[in-house]
Amino acid sequence: MKSSRFFSRLAALAVTACLLLAAVPAQAATGLAGSGTAADPWLIDSEYALTMAYQRMLEEGTAEHYRLTADITLTKPLDNSFLPTANVIRVGASQAMLAPGAVFDGGGHTIYNLAINSTSNEGEGFSFFEYNAGTIKDLNLVYADNYVYTGYDPMWGGIVDYNSGVVTNCSVTANVTIGDRTIDNMEDSFTQGFGLIAGVSYTGSSITNCTAKGSINGPAGYTAGLVFGDWVGISGCVDQVWVNGNVPGYATTGSVITVVLNGEWLTFDQPPIAVDGRTLVPVRAIFEALGAEVIWDPSDQSVFAYRESDGRAVLLYLDDTVMAYRLDSDSEPVAIELDVPPMAINNRTLVPIRAVAESFDCDVEWDQTSQQVVITTH
């Protein structure tokens, strides 16, 4: 599994960093003022200081505090080449990690022209943080024009790849393309993917009041505006990202809605939305997940879904609250009135999930706390 390889590599990096940093002479840390405590954090005011902070954050087990004290415009990719050539041991990778209890406080400042590359690491292209188990707050990142992620690791987030901690009041502005090398390394798994805020956010973590702007182009089904995988604890975020050319416009002031079918997460190229207390999801994705074939007729803007195994069928019309369904191939069609009609969002037709799922003999439950739709087939 991709996740097990990641955590093995994470452990190896932490051990290596501990050994190497022990040998770094005192002057290696002179680029940072402060002492790394909550009361006296390491202060970052230049690209050199930022690189020095990266070196310290490679020691994933250290719960230190960092604070950005000025806007920084980078003049070159953020990698080990910023370090002086004398009296400094180069740890190798240029991906930062935050341990439990560690804090990176952006102070509301912005890092401009961000590009993260290192020829001394397997990836050759990174996000700002690879792993976060601490807190990242009040940080704004503006990536270099037409940034291309070419990393070996097929999980990328503009702020953090893997989030197990807190990300709050942050923003990312970027136009990112996922490179061919990254795509070639992908497995057929939903444990990897790409988003402008994070690649994945695990249970127990949170991403709040963050904004993503720009565009991201990557493999369909694995690329999202905010976060690709495990949309857990996400609230108050705004998505203004063109994903693979689809017009932005989806924004949420509450938690991101997720859908689970028989214990498996469903992914959508257009996120689910809530309208008048009803959850709507992309029509093709939900019907195909339920084992039905889908036919879209542009002449009358209708959607017909048919499941051959039991003869169940559904007919809906865009912007029409009447839905017709049939329980099996021998029954007569029945019409019902929907609370919310199917609607078009970002060139996708969205339908009310409870009505269509129940028409295909499913139980549907809504978890208000996690903002999750849970579907179970009979």
N, C-alpha and C positions, 0 to 999 in steps of 0.2 A: 504494500500500500504506500501511496505517496506520503501520507502523514507520518508513517513509521520511519521512512527514510529521512524525512525532515527532522524529526526529533532526535534521531541518531546523529545527524550532522550537527544539530544544535548542541548536543552534549559534547561532541568532539571539539567544536569551536570553543566552548566554554573552558574545557580543560586546557586546550592549547593556549588560549588567551591568558589564563591564570599563570601558566608557567612562563610565558614570554614577558608579560607585564611586570612580573617580579624582578626581571633583569633590566627594565627600562631605567636609565639614570634619572635623577631628580629633574634635570633641566628639560626632560621630555615633556613635562607637564607645565612648563613655564608659559605656554600659550593660553592658559586658563587662570583667571583670578577666582578666588573662592576656595572652599574646602570640600564641597560636595554634599554638605548637610542641608537639611530643610531650612535652617536659619541662615546658612551661608553657602548657597548653591554655586556650582561652577558657572561662571559667566561667559557667554559666547557673544562676541561683538565683531567677528571677522571670519572670513573663510578659513584662515589658518586655525583659529580657535575652534571652529566647527569641526575641522578634521581632527584636531586633538581630542575633542569630545567624542568623536566617532571611535577613536582608538580606545578610550576608556569604556565606552558602551559595548565594546566587543566582549568585555568580561560580564557575561550575562547574569552571573550570580551576585553582582554588586548592586545594592539598592541606593544609588546616588541620585542627587538632584541637580538639574541643569536649568539654566534660564537664558533665553535669548534676550539681549539688551538693545539690539538695534536691527534695522532692516539690513539684509545682506544680499548683494548682487554678486553671484559667483562669476568668475572670469574663465573658468575651465571646469571640466567634470570633477565632481567631488570624489577624489580617490587618494591613494597614498602619495601621489606626486606632490601634494601640498606640503608634505613633511620635509624638514631639512635633511640633508644627506649625512650629517655628522651627529653622533651621539644619540641616535634614535633607532630603536628596534622596530621594524615594521611588522605588525602583527599579521598582515596578509589581506584578509577580506576587508571591505569597506562598508559592510552592512551593520547597522547599529541594532542593539537589543536592549530592552528595558526589563529588569527583573521585578518581581513583586516588591512594591514599596518605592521603586524608582519613579522619578517624575521628570518629564521634559516639559518645561513651561515656555511656550513661545512668546509670552508677554504681549500678545497681539501683534507681533512683528511678522514680517514676510521674508522668506528666502526666495529670491528671484533667480531665473535662468538656471534652474536645478537640472542637472544631469548627473547620474551616479553610475560610474563605470570603474572597473578595476581589472586590469590584466593579470593580477596576482590571485584571482579567485575564480572558481569554476564558472561563475555566473556571467560575468562580463557586462552585467546591467542589472540595476536593482531599484527597489523602492527606497523611501527614506529610512524606514525601519523594517527589518525583516520580521522581528517578533516583539510583541509588547505584552508584558504581564503587569506593567505598572500603570502610569497615567501619562497621557499626552494631551496637552491642553493649550488653547489660545494660540495655535500655530497655523500660519498661512504659507502654503507652498505654491509657487508658480514655476512649472516645469519649462525647460527650454523649448523653443519652437519645434514642433513636429518631432517630439521625443519618441524614440523607438526602444521598446523593451526587448532585449535579445537574450535574456537570462536563460540559464539551463533549467531553473526552477519554474515549473508551470503554475505558479501562484503569484499574483502581483496585485499590490494595492498602492495607490499614490502616497498614502501615509504609512501604512503597515501591511505587510503580507498576511501575517497570522496574528489576530488580535485575541488575547485572553484577558485583557485589562480594560482600561477606560480610555476612550478617545472623546474629547468634548470641546466644543467651540473651535473647531478647526475648519480649514477650507483648502481645497485643491483646485487649481486652475491648470488645465493641461489639454493638449491634443496628442494623444498617445496611440501608437500602433504596436500591436503585439507581433513580434517578428517571427519569421518562419522557423528559426531554430527552436524557439520556445514551443511553438505549436507541434513541431516534430517530436518533442519530448513529452507531450501530453499522453496520459493514459485515458482509457474510457472510464472515467470516474468523476463523480460530482464533488470530490474533495479538492478540486483545483479549479482555478478560474481567475477572473480579472475584474477589478472595479477601481474607480478613481479614489475612493477612500480606503477600502480594505479588500484583500482577497477573500478572507473568511473571518467571521467573528463568532467565537465559540460560546457555548452556554456559560452563563455567569459573567460574561463581558458586557460592555455597553459602548454604543456610539451615539452621542447625543449632540443636537444643535450644530451639525456639520453641514457644509455646503460643497457641492461638486459642480464645476462648470467646465465646459469645453466639449471634447469628444474622445471616444475610445473605440478603436476598431480591432476586433479580435474574433476568434471562432464563435459562430452562433451557438447559443446554448451555454456558453462558458464566459460570457462577457456581460457586465451590467454597469449601470451608471454609478451607483453608490458602492455596493458590496455584492460580490458574487454569491458566496456560500454562507449557509447558516445565518440567516438574518435574525439574529437574536439580540434583544436589548437595544434596538435601533429606534430612536425617537427624535422628533423635532428637526429632522434633516431635510434638506432641499436638494433635489436632483435636477440639474439643468444641463444634462449631458446628452449629446448626440451619440447613440450607441449603434455602431455599424450603419450610420447614415439615417437612422430613424429620428424624427423630430423630437426634441425634448419637450417637456411640458408637464411631466409627472412630478408632483411635489407632495410631500407629506408633512403634516404638522403633528402627526401622532406616530405610533409604531408602524414599521413596515409590515404589511400583511403577508403571511406565508401560508402555504397549502401543503398538507400531508395526506397522501393517499395510501392506505394500508401500510402505514409506517414509513413510507418513502417520501422524501421531499420532492415536490414538483418545481421545476424551474420554468420561467417565462421570459420571453424577450421583451415583453411589456409587463411591468409589475402589476399585480392586482391592485384595484382601487376600491374605496368604499364610497357609495352614493346612497344617501338617505337610509343608512343603516343596512345596506345590502352590499355584499362583496361581489365584484365583477372580475372575471379572469378572461384571458384570451381564449376564444372559442375553440380554435383548432387544437391547442395544447390540452385543454381539459377533456374534450371529446375523445381524442386519440388515446389519452391516458386511461379512459374508461373503455377502451376497446372498440370504439365506433369509427366508421369512415365518415369523412366530412366533405360536403359539397357546398361551395359558395357560388351563388348565382348573382352576378353583378346586375343583370337586367332588372330584377326586382329587389336586390339587396337582401336575399334570403339565405339562411343557413339551414341545411338539412343534414342531420346526423343519423346514421343507421348502424346498428350492431347486429351482425349476421348471426351470432351465436344464439340469440334469443328473440330476434325480430323487433326489439325495442327501437323506437325512432322518435326524433324530435324535430320540429320545424319552427324556426324563429325568423322574424324580420327586423332589420335594423330600425331602431327608434319606434318600434311597435310593442305595446305591452301585452299583446295576445301571443301565447305560446301554445302550439298543438303538440301532443305527444301520443304515442301508442305503446301499450304495455307488452304486446307480442304481435306476431305476424297475423294472428287470427282476430285481434280485437279491433274495435272501431276507434278512430282518433278522438281524443278528448281535448277541448280547448280550456285553458285557464288564463286568468289575468295576472300579469306580473306586477309587482310593486315598482320595479325599475326596468325599463326596456333595454335591450341590447344597444350598445353605442360604440362609435368609432373613436379610438384614441391612438394617436401616433401610427396611423395606417394599420391598426389592428382592431378587429371586432371583439368587444368584450361582452360577456353574457353573465347573468346572475348565477353564481355557482350552486347555490342550494337548490334552485328549481331544476336545473339540468341534471345535477347529480342524483337527486331523488327520482327523477324520471328514468334514470338508468339503475334503479333498485339499489341505491346507496343510502347509508345513514350519514347525516351531516351534523357536525357539532361545531360550535364556535367557542374558542377559548379567549375570553376578553383580556385576560392578563397578558398573554403572549401574543395577542392579535393574530391568532392562527385558526385556519379552517381545517378540521380533521374529518376526512372522508373515509368510510369503511364500506367495502362492497360486500354484498350478501353471497 
